[in-house]
Amino acid sequence: MVQTILAKLKVALTGPFAIAIGMLLLVAVGGGIGYLVANQMIKAEEVKKAELKAAEEAAKRGPPKPQRVPLGEEGPSPFEPRYITLGDEFISNLPQRGRALIVEVGLVTMKGEKGEKTLSDDRIPLRALTMAIISEMTVAQATAEDAQSKLAERLLKVLNAEMRKKTGADLIDKIFIKRYYVQ
């Protein structure tokens, strides 16, 4: 019985009936693929329309307004002055016997935490340069009326030149003389 069914099926699949079934199958598969492609194209067009509508609405509203953030949550401003001392005072003998110059120097930077850290890390070379400049001073220079301002200007130029070699930027915005004594 199974053999007879197989024999009939073999005859049915090899004749014109098989060609008709194959054609129907091809039409059905083609129609299904066509439906899927058309459906995807319709969805893509709907998404595009939705994006255009959202863009038009955004253009009507204008650019978003920046939100105000309280300063307390932001932390310190990077542009506030930061003060760095070069350590203890400098004591230098002046060329005239028994005279000495005692100076305490500080730096001001407006370059934020990074500038402050760089200056703090380079405190020893900056201190050595400061000592070299102070030790070159004569009694007349040390006792002049504008001695402190001239010393501050000279230190600013020399120390910034040194920092420029290392970092490529002038990190020191101001030199302040905390103490200045000539004995």
Residue pairs with C-beta under 8 A, 6 or more apart in sequence:
12 18
71 77
78 112
78 113
79 110
79 112
80 110
81 108
81 109
81 110
81 173
81 174
82 108
82 109
82 110
82 111
82 112
82 113
82 115
82 116
83 106
83 107
83 108
84 106
84 107
84 108
84 109
84 116
84 119
84 120
84 123
85 104
85 105
85 106
85 107
85 178
86 105
86 106
86 107
86 123
86 126
86 127
86 130
87 123
87 127
88 104
89 102
89 103
89 104
89 179
90 101
90 102
90 103
90 104
90 105
90 130
90 131
90 134
91 100
91 101
91 102
92 100
92 101
92 103
92 131
92 134
92 135
92 137
93 99
93 100
93 101
93 135
94 100
94 101
94 137
94 138
94 139
94 142
94 182
95 138
95 139
96 139
99 139
99 142
99 182
99 183
100 182
100 183
101 134
101 137
101 142
101 180
101 181
101 182
101 183
102 179
102 180
102 181
102 182
102 183
103 134
103 151
103 177
103 179
103 180
103 181
104 177
104 178
104 179
104 180
105 130
105 155
105 175
105 176
105 177
105 178
106 175
106 176
106 177
106 178
107 119
107 126
107 159
107 172
107 174
107 175
107 176
108 172
108 173
108 174
108 175
108 176
109 115
109 116
109 119
109 171
109 172
109 173
110 173
111 169
111 171
111 173
115 171
118 163
118 166
118 167
118 171
119 126
119 163
119 171
119 172
122 162
122 163
122 166
125 162
126 159
126 162
126 163
129 158
129 159
129 162
130 155
130 159
133 151
133 154
133 155
133 158
134 151
137 151
139 182
141 147
141 150
142 182
143 182
144 150
147 180
148 177
148 180
151 177
151 180
152 174
152 175
152 176
152 177
153 175
155 175
156 172
156 174
156 175
159 172
159 175
160 170
160 171
160 172
163 169
163 170
163 171
163 172
164 170
